[in-house]
Amino acid sequence: DEKDGQAAALGYKADTTKVDNKKFTSHKPDQNCANCALFQGKAGDKAGGCPLFAGKQAAAAGWCSAYAKKA
């Protein structure tokens, strides 16, 4: 849920195209949870775990300000 406390604090959006680029200037269009180092889903999963959102799922197409490119 984008309105959840931790999600809101990190600017999480379930759809990376909905990120406020004026507020989050580090956001790039090709960044999403699926290619973030923190995303625990498998390739092709629509959602997966994230250590920042314990017990919850992050959308593969989502984004938050803690994004770190997968190596």
Buried (B, 14 or more C-beta within 10 A) or exposed (E): EBEEEBBEEBBBBBEBEEBEEEEBEEBEEEBBBBBBEBBEBEEEBEBBBBEBBEEEBBBBBBBBEBBEEEE
